[in-house]
């Protein structure tokens, strides 16, 4: 479905069952250059038991873009408005990479109904440790298919199926120039760390064993040690695209995390 949220029309994928045994809804936030499509395999394993909502963030996937308003707080504002429109009373936020940083920002507001955070290879609340050469490569090659393919291969350890690989490259290529440049120039560099110690819900952080950027050491230092009720797990044999490389393992983590507080 498509909803107008904060003056921008966003594409929302909704599936599964509502109010199944009073379980919380699951809200999925994708990585930089991704879309709701990046959650397809994970949601397929969850929709019989949960109400699942995945959105294309402004400027990504099939959502509209705005000329500006690409700060972390702007994405969190969109999320807050979506939750209000859908009248969600109980929900878990599952954020991957860029989506993880947005989830952290949103959680600092201590919103009513938030039950837990599940952060997969999240961009840290401090400036993301991206090499300037890689930042420049991404910036200058936006919209280039060869570069998009290179990026997908660089951030995965497990070989993706042809269909998943093509879908992931297509997501990269349809990202808007405004949103793409805003994340590289400012969003990934924002520092929201001063506020995350106030997050008061159970928080699970997952790192890919072979992830060279969002390492377990980095995520433990920048997130887990700042949030009282947080823990870290490492997913073996994967890099950065956890939902695409290891959907069964991620589904198991989600189920276990929800069972731990339900």
N, C-alpha and C positions, 0 to 999 in steps of 0.2 A: 504494500500500500504506500501511498504518498501523502505526507502530511506537511502543512506549512507550519514551520517552527521558527520563531524569531525572524520572520520575514523571508525565510529561505525554505524551499520545498525539499524535504529530505525523503529519500527512499528507505522504507522500513520493511524488513522481512519478519513476518510473525508466523509462528508455527507451534505445534504441540497442543497440549491440553491446559486449560486454565483451572486453577484452584484444585489441582490433583492432590488429594489428601492434605490440603492446606500447605503444600510445598511452595516455596518462593518462586516467582518468575526469574528467569535467567536473562540478563541483558548483556549482549556481546559487543565489544568495541574493538575494531580492527586496527591493524598496524599501518604505519606510513606507507602509502602506495597500495594498500589493500582495499577491501570492501566487505560487505556482509557475506559475500561469496566465499571468503576465506574461512568461514565457520561452517560451511556446508556439511563436511564430513562429521564434525563434532555434533552439530545439531541433529543430524540423522540418527545418531546413537542416543540422543536424549529426549527426543520429541514425544516418545510414548509416555514419559513420566513427568515432563516439565513443560511449562509455558515458556517458549523461547522467542526472544526478540533480538534481532541483529539490525543495526542501522548502518547506512552509508554516511559517514561523517561529511559535513559540508565540504564540497570540493573534491570528494572522492566517490568512486563507484558511479551510481546513477543519480546521486543527489545533485541539486543545484549548488552553485558557488556564490559567494559574495565578493565584492571588490576588496573588502578588508574583513575585520572580525575573525581572525584565525588564531587568536591567543588561546592558551589552554583554558582560561576561564570562559571564553566564548563557546568552546566545545562543551564545557561542563554546563553552561547555561542551556544549550540545546538539549542536553541529556535531561536536565531538570524539567524543562518544558514538556518533553516527550513523556516522562514519567507522570506528570500532572495530567496530560491529555488522556493517557491510557488508564489513569486512575489506579496505578499499581500500589497496592498496600504493603507488599512484602516482596523483596527482590534481592538478587545477588548480582554484583557487577563483575564481569569477566573481561579484563582488558589485556590486549596483546600489544607490546611494544609502545607505540604512540598512544594507543588506547589505554594502556596501563597508566601512563602519566595523567591522562584525562580522568581516569577513574580515581586516582589519588587526589587530584584537585577537587573532584566532586565530593569525595568522602570527607574532606576537611570541613565541609559545611555541616556535617553531622545530620544528613537528611533523614527524615522520618521514613521508615520502611526498609532501609538498607540493612541487610542481615550479615553480609560478608563481602570481602574483596578477594578475587582470585586473579592474580597478576602473572601473566606469562611473558617471560623475557621483557619486563616493562622498561620503558625509557625511564631513567631515574629522575627523582625530583630535582636533582642538581643538574647542571648542564651536561648533556650527553657527551661521552668521551669519543667523539667521532674525529678521526684524522682529517686534517684540512684538505689533504689530497682527495680523500673519498668524498668529502662534502662538496668539493669543487666538481668532481666527476659527476656526482648526482645532479648538481645544479645545472651544469652545462649540457647534459645529455637528456634532459627531460623530453619525453616523447619519442626517443630513439629506441627502436625495437631491439637492436643488437645490445645496447646498453642495458635495457630492461632484462633481457635474457641473462646477461652477465651478472646482474644484481641477484636474480633469483638463484642462480647456481652458487654464487658466493655466500649466500646466507642459509644454504641448506647442506646438510651432510647426507641425508637420505635422498635417494633418487625419487623424484616425483613421477607419477604416471604422466603420460602424454597429455591427457585431458586436464589434470590438475596443473601441470606446468603451463599449458597454454592459457588457462583461466587466470593464473597468477600473473603472467606476463601482460595479459589484456587489462587486468586491474591496474597495473602499474602505468600502462600507456593512457588510460582514460582519466587519470588524476589531473585535476585542473592545474594550470601553471601557477595561479595565485596561491592555492593551498600548498602546492609542492614547494614553492620558494619560501613561503611564510614559515613552514616547519623547519627548513634547513637554515634559514636566516635567524629566526627568533624562537619558535616553539621548542625546538630541541635544546635551545640554550637557556630557556627560562629556568629560574631557580625558585621552586615552591617548597623547598625543604623546611623552612622555618615553621610551617603550619602542620606538617603531617604527623607530628608527635601527638596531636589531638585526635587522631583517628581512633575510634573506639569500637570497632567491629573486628571479628576474627579475620585475619589476613593471611592468605597463602600466596607465596611467591615461588614461581617455578623458573629454573634456569636450564637452558640447554647445555649439556655437558661440553659440547664442542663450540659453543657460541663464543666468538672471539671479541665481541663488543660488550654485550650484556652478560658478563661473567657472573658466576655464583659469588665470587669474592666481592665484586662491585655491588651486586644486589643485596647481599648481606649487610654490607657497610652502609649503603645509602638508604635502604628501605627497612630491612628487618630489624636493625638495631635502633631505628627511630620510632618504631611502632610497638607498643607494649605487647599486644596479642598477635604477633606475626611469627611465621615460621617459613623456612626455606626448604625446597626439595629440588633435586637435580634430576633431569630426564636424560637417561643415557643415550649416547650415539646420535644426538641431534644437534643442530645449530640453533638458528634464530626463529625459523618458521614452525614453531611447535604445533599449532593446530593442523598444519598440513603434513608435517613429517611424522607426527605421532598422535593421530586423533583418538585412538583407543586409549592410550595412556592418559591423555588430557581428559577424556571423558571419565575415566576411573578416578582421577584426581578431583574432578568436580563433584562426582557422587560422594566420594569419601569426605570432602570438606563439608558438604551440606549435611551429611549424616552426623558429623561431629558436633553440630550445634542444634540440629532439628529436634 
